[in-house]
Amino acid sequence: MLCAACGTDLASGMRPLAGPGHETSAVPSLAGIPTRTLVAMAAGLAIATVIVLGAGLPNWIVATLATLSHEMGHATFGWLLAHPSIPSFDFGHGGGVTMVGERSDLLTGIYACGLGAYLWTHRRNRVGCVVVGIAGVVLAGLAFSDLGDLLILSGGHLGHIAIAGIFLFRGLTGVSVVHGVERWLYAVIGWTMLLQAMQMCWVVAFVPEAQDRYLEGKCGMDNDFVRIADGAGLTFQGVAVFHLVLSLLVPVGAWAVWNWRERLGTWIHAIARLDGRSS
């Protein structure tokens, strides 16, 4: 059994490493982040910088994970918007490719039934019905508009930086860490993935040689930023800068989720309750 306040295992007396609510006042901290956590995150950033600049085997290994995250991002947004999608590696030309199908009326109907079932079973939970109802309307609006196609295209980069953010979050919290070195590994991998995303956006936005290569596309298809730019009436350099800014916000987002995780957990619990009573 776990203590609701601090996550301590009441049987063994062990508790996970975590954020401000789990640190004693005797632990040195900066902006609520324990010093040992800051050291691990800073060291992870330094090591990640060396990995990315060195462009060796470690960089390739993390880049493979980034490719998987990128294609899974396309597929995730595809399925959310009722477009059956299959992510895969591209062993012929490198990188990956995700086959995104046309919007499925059957899948749309299943989602509508699921939304209706939630609203009925949680009808006494007004907060949950409002939040889930709004989310359903937004997703439906995206699915039946060109904005949905742009979101699926952008989903590759969003998936990449989202996984990087999850690794950084795990590095910050240390939850479920068995050995202390795991926190360092989370930090190194998270920073490496994020720096790779930033590097790609930077060169596409500001390096002419890289822009020429990017415009060549792959397998007769334009790359994501070019297709987004065409659909939104923007320049692909501007799209790259926009995604660069999103990448820069990831560490802030990871810190925010870490710092407010208990409040977020309370909100999620409130949405999931069958009745409208607060816990």
VEXZADO-319712 format. One record per residue: residue in three letters; residue number from 1; x, y, z of N, C-alpha, C in turn. Coordinates in pm, whole numbers. Example, Ala and Ser with C-alpha at 12.3 -4.5 7.8 and 13.67 -1.06 7.14 Angstrom:
2
(rec "ALA", 1, (1319, -569, 780), (1230, -450, 780), (1320, -330, 780));
(rec "SER", 2, (1285, -225, 708), (1367, -106, 714), (1290, 3, 787));
END
This chain:
279
(rec "MET", 1, (86, -120, 0), (0, 0, 0), (88, 123, 0));
(rec "LEU", 2, (51, 224, -82), (130, 345, -93), (64, 458, -15));
(rec "CYS", 3, (147, 540, 48), (100, 660, 115), (52, 760, 10));
(rec "ALA", 4, (-67, 815, 28), (-122, 908, -72), (-46, 1039, -73));
(rec "ALA", 5, (20, 1073, 35), (89, 1202, 43), (225, 1201, -22));
(rec "CYS", 6, (301, 1094, -1), (440, 1094, -50), (476, 973, -133));
(rec "GLY", 7, (386, 877, -149), (417, 762, -232), (499, 655, -161));
(rec "THR", 8, (514, 666, -28), (593, 567, 46), (522, 432, 48));
(rec "ASP", 9, (598, 326, 23), (545, 191, 36), (538, 162, 185));
(rec "LEU", 10, (417, 156, 241), (401, 141, 385), (451, 6, 435));
(rec "ALA", 11, (461, -91, 344), (510, -223, 386), (661, -226, 399));
(rec "SER", 12, (730, -161, 303), (875, -167, 302), (941, -39, 351));
(rec "GLY", 13, (863, 68, 357), (921, 195, 398), (996, 264, 288));
(rec "MET", 14, (993, 210, 163), (1065, 270, 52), (973, 364, -23));
(rec "ARG", 15, (1026, 473, -76), (949, 564, -157), (1031, 611, -274));
(rec "PRO", 16, (967, 649, -384), (1040, 690, -503), (1101, 828, -487));
(rec "LEU", 17, (1207, 852, -564), (1260, 986, -573), (1162, 1068, -653));
(rec "ALA", 18, (1135, 1190, -612), (1039, 1269, -686), (1066, 1416, -667));
(rec "GLY", 19, (964, 1496, -678), (980, 1639, -684), (967, 1708, -553));
(rec "PRO", 20, (922, 1835, -553), (927, 1918, -436), (847, 1865, -319));
(rec "GLY", 21, (738, 1795, -347), (658, 1742, -239), (721, 1622, -172));
(rec "HIS", 22, (831, 1570, -225), (893, 1449, -174), (1033, 1476, -121));
(rec "GLU", 23, (1073, 1600, -115), (1206, 1632, -66), (1193, 1700, 71));
(rec "THR", 24, (1284, 1672, 158), (1282, 1738, 288), (1346, 1873, 276));
(rec "SER", 25, (1319, 1958, 375), (1371, 2093, 372), (1523, 2096, 382));
(rec "ALA", 26, (1581, 1984, 428), (1727, 1981, 444), (1798, 1960, 311));
(rec "VAL", 27, (1725, 1921, 206), (1787, 1895, 78), (1804, 2026, 2));
(rec "PRO", 28, (1928, 2064, -36), (1949, 2189, -111), (1873, 2186, -242));
(rec "SER", 29, (1815, 2300, -281), (1739, 2305, -405), (1749, 2442, -467));
(rec "LEU", 30, (1711, 2449, -594), (1705, 2574, -668), (1574, 2574, -746));
(rec "ALA", 31, (1490, 2677, -722), (1358, 2685, -784), (1277, 2559, -757));
(rec "GLY", 32, (1297, 2501, -638), (1222, 2382, -600), (1280, 2253, -652));
(rec "ILE", 33, (1388, 2260, -732), (1450, 2139, -787), (1571, 2102, -703));
(rec "PRO", 34, (1575, 1981, -648), (1690, 1940, -567), (1821, 1954, -643));
(rec "THR", 35, (1927, 1990, -571), (2056, 2013, -634), (2107, 1890, -707));
(rec "ARG", 36, (2088, 1772, -647), (2137, 1650, -712), (2066, 1626, -846));
(rec "THR", 37, (1938, 1667, -852), (1865, 1655, -978), (1920, 1752, -1082));
(rec "LEU", 38, (1948, 1875, -1039), (2005, 1975, -1130), (2140, 1929, -1184));
(rec "VAL", 39, (2220, 1866, -1098), (2351, 1816, -1141), (2333, 1709, -1248));
(rec "ALA", 40, (2240, 1616, -1225), (2216, 1509, -1323), (2166, 1566, -1455));
(rec "MET", 41, (2076, 1663, -1449), (2021, 1721, -1572), (2127, 1802, -1647));
(rec "ALA", 42, (2209, 1878, -1573), (2315, 1957, -1637), (2420, 1866, -1699));
(rec "ALA", 43, (2457, 1760, -1627), (2554, 1665, -1682), (2497, 1595, -1804));
(rec "GLY", 44, (2367, 1562, -1799), (2303, 1499, -1913), (2305, 1589, -2036));
(rec "LEU", 45, (2283, 1719, -2016), (2288, 1814, -2127), (2428, 1823, -2185));
(rec "ALA", 46, (2529, 1826, -2098), (2668, 1835, -2146), (2705, 1710, -2227));
(rec "ILE", 47, (2669, 1592, -2176), (2701, 1468, -2246), (2624, 1461, -2378));
(rec "ALA", 48, (2497, 1503, -2377), (2417, 1502, -2499), (2475, 1593, -2605));
(rec "THR", 49, (2528, 1707, -2563), (2590, 1799, -2659), (2709, 1735, -2727));
(rec "VAL", 50, (2791, 1665, -2650), (2906, 1595, -2706), (2860, 1487, -2803));
(rec "ILE", 51, (2755, 1414, -2766), (2705, 1306, -2852), (2656, 1361, -2986));
(rec "VAL", 52, (2579, 1468, -2981), (2522, 1524, -3104), (2631, 1584, -3192));
(rec "LEU", 53, (2724, 1657, -3132), (2831, 1717, -3211), (2927, 1612, -3266));
(rec "GLY", 54, (2945, 1502, -3191), (3035, 1396, -3236), (2977, 1314, -3350));
(rec "ALA", 55, (2843, 1306, -3356), (2775, 1235, -3465), (2827, 1093, -3484));
(rec "GLY", 56, (2855, 1024, -3374), (2905, 887, -3381), (2795, 785, -3356));
(rec "LEU", 57, (2836, 666, -3310), (2741, 558, -3287), (2635, 594, -3184));
(rec "PRO", 58, (2671, 654, -3069), (2566, 690, -2972), (2462, 784, -3033));
(rec "ASN", 59, (2506, 878, -3115), (2411, 969, -3179), (2319, 893, -3274));
(rec "TRP", 60, (2373, 796, -3347), (2292, 715, -3438), (2190, 632, -3362));
(rec "ILE", 61, (2229, 576, -3249), (2138, 493, -3169), (2019, 577, -3122));
(rec "VAL", 62, (2048, 695, -3068), (1939, 781, -3020), (1857, 832, -3138));
(rec "ALA", 63, (1923, 858, -3251), (1851, 904, -3370), (1752, 798, -3418));
(rec "THR", 64, (1787, 670, -3401), (1695, 562, -3439), (1571, 566, -3350));
(rec "LEU", 65, (1591, 589, -3220), (1478, 605, -3129), (1395, 728, -3168));
(rec "ALA", 66, (1464, 834, -3209), (1394, 956, -3251), (1311, 931, -3377));
(rec "THR", 67, (1365, 852, -3469), (1289, 818, -3591), (1162, 742, -3556));
(rec "LEU", 68, (1176, 645, -3466), (1058, 569, -3422), (956, 663, -3357));
(rec "SER", 69, (1004, 754, -3272), (914, 849, -3206), (846, 939, -3308));
(rec "HIS", 70, (922, 981, -3410), (869, 1067, -3515), (754, 998, -3589));
(rec "GLU", 71, (778, 875, -3631), (675, 804, -3708), (556, 767, -3620));
(rec "MET", 72, (581, 733, -3495), (472, 706, -3403), (389, 831, -3378));
(rec "GLY", 73, (454, 948, -3382), (380, 1073, -3367), (283, 1094, -3482));
(rec "HIS", 74, (331, 1071, -3606), (241, 1080, -3722), (123, 984, -3705));
(rec "ALA", 75, (154, 860, -3668), (50, 757, -3657), (-49, 789, -3545));
(rec "THR", 76, (1, 839, -3433), (-87, 870, -3320), (-189, 976, -3357));
(rec "PHE", 77, (-143, 1085, -3418), (-237, 1189, -3459), (-327, 1140, -3572));
(rec "GLY", 78, (-274, 1052, -3657), (-358, 996, -3761), (-475, 918, -3702));
(rec "TRP", 79, (-446, 829, -3607), (-552, 750, -3546), (-647, 837, -3466));
(rec "LEU", 80, (-596, 938, -3396), (-682, 1028, -3320), (-784, 1098, -3410));
(rec "LEU", 81, (-743, 1128, -3532), (-830, 1198, -3626), (-896, 1103, -3725));
(rec "ALA", 82, (-901, 974, -3688), (-975, 871, -3765), (-910, 838, -3899));
(rec "HIS", 83, (-779, 855, -3908), (-705, 815, -4028), (-621, 692, -3992));
(rec "PRO", 84, (-657, 573, -4032), (-574, 455, -4002), (-431, 478, -4053));
(rec "SER", 85, (-334, 455, -3967), (-195, 488, -3999), (-102, 376, -3955));
(rec "ILE", 86, (2, 352, -4035), (99, 247, -4005), (239, 307, -4011));
(rec "PRO", 87, (308, 319, -3896), (445, 372, -3896), (545, 261, -3928));
(rec "SER", 88, (657, 298, -3989), (760, 199, -4021), (893, 268, -4047));
(rec "PHE", 89, (999, 192, -4039), (1130, 242, -4079), (1142, 231, -4231));
(rec "ASP", 90, (1219, 322, -4288), (1247, 318, -4431), (1389, 264, -4450));
(rec "PHE", 91, (1401, 134, -4474), (1533, 74, -4484), (1598, 102, -4619));
(rec "GLY", 92, (1521, 146, -4716), (1577, 175, -4847), (1643, 311, -4857));
(rec "HIS", 93, (1579, 413, -4797), (1629, 549, -4810), (1668, 611, -4676));
(rec "GLY", 94, (1652, 537, -4569), (1685, 589, -4438), (1568, 660, -4373));
(rec "GLY", 95, (1576, 675, -4242), (1468, 741, -4169), (1347, 651, -4156));
(rec "GLY", 96, (1230, 709, -4170), (1108, 631, -4158), (1000, 686, -4248));
(rec "VAL", 97, (889, 616, -4252), (775, 659, -4332), (648, 606, -4265));
(rec "THR", 98, (544, 687, -4264), (416, 646, -4207), (309, 654, -4313));
(rec "MET", 99, (243, 543, -4338), (134, 538, -4433), (7, 584, -4363));
(rec "VAL", 100, (-48, 697, -4406), (-168, 754, -4347), (-284, 740, -4445));
(rec "GLY", 101, (-387, 669, -4404), (-500, 646, -4492), (-602, 759, -4489));
(rec "GLU", 102, (-705, 745, -4569), (-814, 843, -4569), (-895, 830, -4440));
(rec "ARG", 103, (-967, 936, -4407), (-1049, 932, -4287), (-1152, 820, -4297));
(rec "SER", 104, (-1161, 740, -4192), (-1249, 624, -4190), (-1382, 660, -4123));
(rec "ASP", 105, (-1492, 642, -4197), (-1624, 666, -4138), (-1652, 566, -4026));
(rec "LEU", 106, (-1605, 442, -4042), (-1626, 340, -3938), (-1555, 382, -3810));
(rec "LEU", 107, (-1428, 426, -3823), (-1353, 467, -3706), (-1415, 591, -3641));
(rec "THR", 108, (-1462, 683, -3725), (-1530, 802, -3673), (-1653, 762, -3593));
(rec "GLY", 109, (-1729, 666, -3645), (-1847, 619, -3573), (-1813, 553, -3441));
(rec "ILE", 110, (-1704, 476, -3439), (-1662, 412, -3314), (-1624, 516, -3210));
(rec "TYR", 111, (-1552, 619, -3254), (-1514, 726, -3162), (-1639, 797, -3109));
(rec "ALA", 112, (-1735, 823, -3197), (-1858, 891, -3155), (-1933, 807, -3052));
(rec "CYS", 113, (-1937, 675, -3073), (-2002, 586, -2977), (-1928, 587, -2844));
(rec "GLY", 114, (-1796, 587, -2850), (-1716, 592, -2727), (-1741, 721, -2650));
(rec "LEU", 115, (-1748, 833, -2723), (-1775, 961, -2658), (-1914, 960, -2595));
(rec "GLY", 116, (-2011, 910, -2669), (-2146, 903, -2615), (-2154, 815, -2490));
(rec "ALA", 117, (-2081, 702, -2492), (-2081, 612, -2377), (-2019, 680, -2255));
(rec "TYR", 118, (-1912, 755, -2276), (-1849, 826, -2164), (-1946, 930, -2106));
(rec "LEU", 119, (-2007, 1010, -2194), (-2096, 1115, -2147), (-2216, 1057, -2070));
(rec "TRP", 120, (-2262, 939, -2112), (-2376, 878, -2043), (-2334, 821, -1908));
(rec "THR", 121, (-2225, 744, -1907), (-2183, 680, -1781), (-2128, 781, -1681));
(rec "HIS", 122, (-2079, 897, -1728), (-2025, 999, -1638), (-2115, 1123, -1632));
(rec "ARG", 123, (-2244, 1103, -1659), (-2335, 1217, -1672), (-2346, 1299, -1543));
(rec "ARG", 124, (-2318, 1237, -1428), (-2323, 1311, -1302), (-2195, 1391, -1277));
(rec "ASN", 125, (-2094, 1363, -1355), (-1966, 1435, -1342), (-1964, 1547, -1444));
(rec "ARG", 126, (-2011, 1663, -1404), (-2023, 1774, -1499), (-1888, 1819, -1552));
(rec "VAL", 127, (-1789, 1825, -1463), (-1656, 1868, -1507), (-1601, 1773, -1612));
(rec "GLY", 128, (-1610, 1643, -1586), (-1560, 1545, -1682), (-1633, 1553, -1815));
(rec "CYS", 129, (-1766, 1568, -1810), (-1844, 1575, -1934), (-1809, 1699, -2015));
(rec "VAL", 130, (-1788, 1811, -1947), (-1753, 1934, -2018), (-1616, 1920, -2085));
(rec "VAL", 131, (-1517, 1871, -2009), (-1381, 1859, -2062), (-1375, 1760, -2177));
(rec "VAL", 132, (-1431, 1642, -2156), (-1427, 1538, -2260), (-1513, 1579, -2380));
(rec "GLY", 133, (-1626, 1644, -2354), (-1711, 1690, -2463), (-1641, 1792, -2551));
(rec "ILE", 134, (-1574, 1888, -2488), (-1500, 1989, -2564), (-1389, 1923, -2645));
(rec "ALA", 135, (-1317, 1828, -2581), (-1210, 1758, -2652), (-1264, 1683, -2773));
(rec "GLY", 136, (-1381, 1621, -2758), (-1442, 1549, -2868), (-1481, 1641, -2982));
(rec "VAL", 137, (-1537, 1757, -2948), (-1576, 1854, -3051), (-1453, 1906, -3126));
(rec "VAL", 138, (-1346, 1935, -3051), (-1223, 1985, -3114), (-1165, 1881, -3209));
(rec "LEU", 139, (-1157, 1755, -3163), (-1102, 1649, -3248), (-1189, 1628, -3372));
(rec "ALA", 140, (-1321, 1636, -3354), (-1410, 1620, -3469), (-1390, 1733, -3569));
(rec "GLY", 141, (-1375, 1856, -3517), (-1350, 1969, -3605), (-1221, 1955, -3683));
(rec "LEU", 142, (-1117, 1905, -3615), (-990, 1884, -3683), (-999, 1772, -3786));
(rec "ALA", 143, (-1071, 1665, -3751), (-1081, 1549, -3840), (-1149, 1585, -3971));
(rec "PHE", 144, (-1242, 1681, -3967), (-1318, 1716, -4087), (-1269, 1847, -4150));
(rec "SER", 145, (-1145, 1885, -4120), (-1090, 2007, -4178), (-947, 1984, -4225));
(rec "ASP", 146, (-896, 2078, -4302), (-757, 2068, -4349), (-658, 2083, -4234));
(rec "LEU", 147, (-700, 2145, -4124), (-611, 2161, -4009), (-569, 2024, -3955));
(rec "GLY", 148, (-659, 1926, -3967), (-626, 1792, -3921), (-510, 1733, -3999));
(rec "ASP", 149, (-508, 1754, -4130), (-398, 1704, -4212), (-266, 1769, -4172));
(rec "LEU", 150, (-272, 1900, -4144), (-151, 1971, -4102), (-102, 1920, -3967));
(rec "LEU", 151, (-197, 1888, -3878), (-159, 1837, -3746), (-94, 1700, -3758));
(rec "ILE", 152, (-145, 1615, -3847), (-83, 1484, -3867), (59, 1499, -3920));
(rec "LEU", 153, (78, 1592, -4014), (212, 1618, -4067), (304, 1669, -3957));
(rec "SER", 154, (254, 1759, -3873), (335, 1814, -3764), (355, 1713, -3652));
(rec "GLY", 155, (270, 1609, -3650), (277, 1509, -3545), (410, 1437, -3537));
(rec "GLY", 156, (482, 1428, -3649), (612, 1362, -3645), (708, 1435, -3552));
(rec "HIS", 157, (721, 1566, -3570), (810, 1644, -3483), (754, 1648, -3341));
(rec "LEU", 158, (621, 1659, -3328), (561, 1663, -3195), (586, 1532, -3119));
(rec "GLY", 159, (578, 1419, -3191), (607, 1291, -3128), (752, 1281, -3084));
(rec "HIS", 160, (842, 1332, -3167), (985, 1332, -3135), (1012, 1408, -3006));
(rec "ILE", 161, (962, 1532, -2999), (993, 1614, -2881), (911, 1571, -2760));
(rec "ALA", 162, (795, 1507, -2783), (717, 1457, -2670), (792, 1345, -2597));
(rec "ILE", 163, (850, 1252, -2674), (927, 1144, -2611), (1050, 1201, -2541));
(rec "ALA", 164, (1114, 1300, -2603), (1226, 1366, -2537), (1181, 1427, -2405));
(rec "GLY", 165, (1063, 1490, -2406), (1011, 1549, -2283), (982, 1446, -2176));
(rec "ILE", 166, (933, 1328, -2217), (906, 1221, -2120), (1035, 1174, -2055));
(rec "PHE", 167, (1141, 1160, -2136), (1271, 1121, -2080), (1322, 1227, -1983));
(rec "LEU", 168, (1307, 1354, -2019), (1352, 1460, -1930), (1269, 1461, -1801));
(rec "PHE", 169, (1140, 1436, -1814), (1054, 1428, -1696), (1098, 1316, -1603));
(rec "ARG", 170, (1130, 1200, -1662), (1177, 1088, -1579), (1311, 1122, -1514));
(rec "GLY", 171, (1395, 1197, -1587), (1520, 1240, -1527), (1498, 1334, -1409));
(rec "LEU", 172, (1396, 1418, -1419), (1366, 1512, -1311), (1307, 1441, -1189));
(rec "THR", 173, (1214, 1348, -1212), (1144, 1287, -1100), (1222, 1173, -1036));
(rec "GLY", 174, (1284, 1088, -1119), (1350, 970, -1066), (1252, 865, -1017));
(rec "VAL", 175, (1122, 879, -1051), (1022, 782, -1007), (1050, 646, -1070));
(rec "SER", 176, (1039, 542, -988), (1060, 402, -1030), (1205, 373, -1068));
(rec "VAL", 177, (1296, 462, -1035), (1437, 437, -1062), (1491, 335, -962));
(rec "VAL", 178, (1553, 229, -1013), (1611, 125, -927), (1755, 159, -893));
(rec "HIS", 179, (1831, 202, -995), (1969, 245, -976), (1981, 393, -1010));
(rec "GLY", 180, (2061, 464, -933), (2075, 607, -953), (2119, 646, -1093));
(rec "VAL", 181, (2193, 558, -1160), (2243, 590, -1293), (2130, 603, -1395));
(rec "GLU", 182, (2012, 543, -1364), (1900, 551, -1458), (1857, 695, -1479));
(rec "ARG", 183, (1858, 774, -1372), (1818, 914, -1386), (1911, 986, -1482));
(rec "TRP", 184, (2040, 956, -1475), (2137, 1016, -1565), (2112, 973, -1709));
(rec "LEU", 185, (2079, 845, -1729), (2051, 795, -1864), (1927, 862, -1922));
(rec "TYR", 186, (1823, 877, -1839), (1704, 947, -1886), (1740, 1088, -1932));
(rec "ALA", 187, (1821, 1156, -1853), (1860, 1293, -1887), (1941, 1296, -2016));
(rec "VAL", 188, (2037, 1205, -2030), (2121, 1204, -2150), (2038, 1177, -2275));
(rec "ILE", 189, (1953, 1076, -2270), (1874, 1041, -2388), (1773, 1151, -2420));
(rec "GLY", 190, (1708, 1204, -2317), (1611, 1310, -2340), (1674, 1433, -2403));
(rec "TRP", 191, (1788, 1477, -2348), (1857, 1594, -2404), (1908, 1566, -2545));
(rec "THR", 192, (1959, 1446, -2568), (2011, 1413, -2701), (1901, 1418, -2806));
(rec "MET", 193, (1786, 1358, -2774), (1674, 1362, -2868), (1629, 1506, -2894));
(rec "LEU", 194, (1626, 1585, -2788), (1581, 1724, -2804), (1680, 1806, -2885));
(rec "LEU", 195, (1809, 1787, -2860), (1911, 1860, -2937), (1908, 1818, -3084));
(rec "GLN", 196, (1884, 1691, -3110), (1873, 1647, -3250), (1756, 1715, -3319));
(rec "ALA", 197, (1642, 1727, -3249), (1527, 1795, -3307), (1557, 1942, -3333));
(rec "MET", 198, (1623, 2007, -3237), (1659, 2148, -3253), (1758, 2166, -3368));
(rec "GLN", 199, (1853, 2076, -3377), (1954, 2084, -3483), (1889, 2074, -3621));
(rec "MET", 200, (1795, 1980, -3635), (1727, 1963, -3763), (1649, 2090, -3801));
(rec "CYS", 201, (1575, 2145, -3704), (1497, 2265, -3731), (1589, 2383, -3765));
(rec "TRP", 202, (1700, 2394, -3694), (1791, 2506, -3714), (1852, 2505, -3855));
(rec "VAL", 203, (1902, 2388, -3896), (1968, 2382, -4026), (1867, 2402, -4139));
(rec "VAL", 204, (1745, 2350, -4123), (1643, 2369, -4226), (1604, 2517, -4235));
(rec "ALA", 205, (1604, 2586, -4123), (1563, 2725, -4122), (1673, 2820, -4167));
(rec "PHE", 206, (1801, 2787, -4138), (1906, 2888, -4156), (2027, 2846, -4238));
(rec "VAL", 207, (2039, 2719, -4277), (2157, 2673, -4351), (2116, 2643, -4496));
(rec "PRO", 208, (2162, 2724, -4592), (2119, 2707, -4732), (2143, 2567, -4787));
(rec "GLU", 209, (2260, 2508, -4760), (2290, 2375, -4813), (2190, 2272, -4760));
(rec "ALA", 210, (2158, 2282, -4631), (2061, 2189, -4572), (1922, 2212, -4630));
(rec "GLN", 211, (1889, 2337, -4658), (1760, 2368, -4718), (1746, 2303, -4855));
(rec "ASP", 212, (1854, 2308, -4933), (1850, 2246, -5067), (1826, 2096, -5056));
(rec "ARG", 213, (1894, 2032, -4962), (1876, 1888, -4944), (1734, 1858, -4896));
(rec "TYR", 214, (1683, 1941, -4807), (1549, 1919, -4753), (1443, 1932, -4863));
(rec "LEU", 215, (1465, 2026, -4953), (1369, 2048, -5061), (1367, 1933, -5162));
(rec "GLU", 216, (1473, 1852, -5165), (1477, 1738, -5256), (1374, 1632, -5219));
(rec "GLY", 217, (1335, 1629, -5090), (1237, 1531, -5045), (1293, 1390, -5044));
(rec "LYS", 218, (1203, 1292, -5044), (1245, 1152, -5040), (1139, 1067, -5110));
(rec "CYS", 219, (1182, 980, -5195), (1093, 889, -5267), (986, 965, -5344));
(rec "GLY", 220, (1021, 1081, -5397), (924, 1158, -5473), (825, 1234, -5389));
(rec "MET", 221, (842, 1233, -5256), (751, 1304, -5166), (824, 1420, -5099));
(rec "ASP", 222, (753, 1529, -5079), (809, 1642, -5006), (820, 1608, -4858));
(rec "ASN", 223, (915, 1671, -4791), (930, 1651, -4648), (820, 1726, -4572));
(rec "ASP", 224, (808, 1693, -4443), (695, 1740, -4363), (682, 1891, -4363));
(rec "PHE", 225, (792, 1963, -4336), (782, 2108, -4323), (739, 2173, -4455));
(rec "VAL", 226, (781, 2116, -4567), (742, 2169, -4697), (593, 2148, -4719));
(rec "ARG", 227, (542, 2033, -4684), (400, 2004, -4701), (315, 2088, -4607));
(rec "ILE", 228, (364, 2108, -4486), (291, 2195, -4392), (289, 2338, -4446));
(rec "ALA", 229, (403, 2384, -4496), (411, 2520, -4550), (315, 2538, -4668));
(rec "ASP", 230, (309, 2439, -4756), (219, 2448, -4871), (72, 2453, -4826));
(rec "GLY", 231, (39, 2373, -4725), (-99, 2369, -4678), (-141, 2492, -4600));
(rec "ALA", 232, (-44, 2552, -4528), (-75, 2667, -4443), (-44, 2800, -4510));
(rec "GLY", 233, (17, 2796, -4629), (52, 2920, -4697), (169, 2992, -4632));
(rec "LEU", 234, (264, 2915, -4580), (382, 2971, -4513), (508, 2928, -4587));
(rec "THR", 235, (623, 2980, -4543), (750, 2931, -4594), (794, 2813, -4509));
(rec "PHE", 236, (865, 2718, -4570), (907, 2603, -4490), (1011, 2643, -4385));
(rec "GLN", 237, (1085, 2752, -4411), (1177, 2802, -4309), (1099, 2852, -4186));
(rec "GLY", 238, (988, 2921, -4211), (905, 2967, -4100), (846, 2852, -4020));
(rec "VAL", 239, (806, 2746, -4090), (755, 2627, -4022), (864, 2565, -3936));
(rec "ALA", 240, (987, 2563, -3988), (1099, 2508, -3912), (1125, 2590, -3786));
(rec "VAL", 241, (1118, 2722, -3797), (1139, 2808, -3681), (1030, 2784, -3576));
(rec "PHE", 242, (905, 2769, -3622), (794, 2742, -3530), (819, 2614, -3451));
(rec "HIS", 243, (863, 2508, -3520), (890, 2382, -3452), (1015, 2391, -3365));
(rec "LEU", 244, (1108, 2478, -3401), (1225, 2501, -3315), (1181, 2563, -3183));
(rec "VAL", 245, (1090, 2658, -3190), (1038, 2721, -3068), (967, 2618, -2982));
(rec "LEU", 246, (887, 2531, -3044), (822, 2424, -2968), (924, 2336, -2896));
(rec "SER", 247, (1035, 2307, -2965), (1140, 2225, -2904), (1201, 2295, -2784));
(rec "LEU", 248, (1222, 2425, -2795), (1281, 2501, -2685), (1191, 2503, -2562));
(rec "LEU", 249, (1060, 2487, -2583), (965, 2489, -2473), (955, 2356, -2399));
(rec "VAL", 250, (1011, 2250, -2457), (998, 2117, -2397), (1056, 2110, -2255));
(rec "PRO", 251, (1178, 2159, -2229), (1228, 2152, -2091), (1138, 2227, -1993));
(rec "VAL", 252, (1081, 2340, -2036), (989, 2415, -1950), (865, 2331, -1923));
(rec "GLY", 253, (814, 2265, -2027), (697, 2179, -2009), (724, 2063, -1916));
(rec "ALA", 254, (842, 2000, -1930), (878, 1888, -1842), (885, 1934, -1698));
(rec "TRP", 255, (945, 2051, -1676), (952, 2106, -1540), (814, 2138, -1486));
(rec "ALA", 256, (725, 2195, -1570), (591, 2231, -1526), (512, 2108, -1485));
(rec "VAL", 257, (519, 2002, -1566), (448, 1879, -1533), (503, 1820, -1405));
(rec "TRP", 258, (636, 1822, -1388), (699, 1771, -1267), (656, 1853, -1145));
(rec "ASN", 259, (650, 1984, -1159), (620, 2071, -1046), (473, 2067, -1007));
(rec "TRP", 260, (385, 2046, -1106), (241, 2049, -1080), (177, 1912, -1097));
(rec "ARG", 261, (256, 1806, -1088), (205, 1674, -1119), (93, 1631, -1024));
(rec "GLU", 262, (101, 1671, -895), (-4, 1632, -802), (-136, 1699, -837));
(rec "ARG", 263, (-129, 1827, -876), (-251, 1898, -916), (-307, 1838, -1045));
(rec "LEU", 264, (-217, 1805, -1140), (-263, 1743, -1265), (-329, 1608, -1237));
(rec "GLY", 265, (-270, 1533, -1143), (-329, 1404, -1107), (-467, 1421, -1047));
(rec "THR", 266, (-485, 1525, -967), (-616, 1553, -908), (-719, 1586, -1016));
(rec "TRP", 267, (-678, 1667, -1115), (-769, 1703, -1224), (-809, 1579, -1305));
(rec "ILE", 268, (-710, 1494, -1336), (-740, 1373, -1414), (-835, 1283, -1336));
(rec "HIS", 269, (-811, 1272, -1205), (-899, 1190, -1122), (-1040, 1246, -1121));
(rec "ALA", 270, (-1052, 1380, -1117), (-1184, 1444, -1116), (-1258, 1417, -1247));
(rec "ILE", 271, (-1186, 1417, -1358), (-1249, 1392, -1488), (-1295, 1246, -1499));
(rec "ALA", 272, (-1219, 1156, -1438), (-1249, 1013, -1453), (-1357, 964, -1358));
(rec "ARG", 273, (-1391, 1040, -1255), (-1489, 995, -1157), (-1627, 979, -1220));
(rec "LEU", 274, (-1702, 880, -1174), (-1836, 857, -1225), (-1935, 959, -1170));
(rec "ASP", 275, (-1905, 1013, -1052), (-1994, 1115, -996), (-1921, 1249, -996));
(rec "GLY", 276, (-1986, 1350, -953), (-1928, 1484, -958), (-1867, 1528, -828));
(rec "ARG", 277, (-1856, 1438, -729), (-1801, 1479, -600), (-1650, 1491, -607));
(rec "SER", 278, (-1596, 1585, -535), (-1450, 1602, -528), (-1396, 1502, -428));
(rec "SER", 279, (-1270, 1460, -452), (-1209, 1361, -363), (-1153, 1427, -240));
END
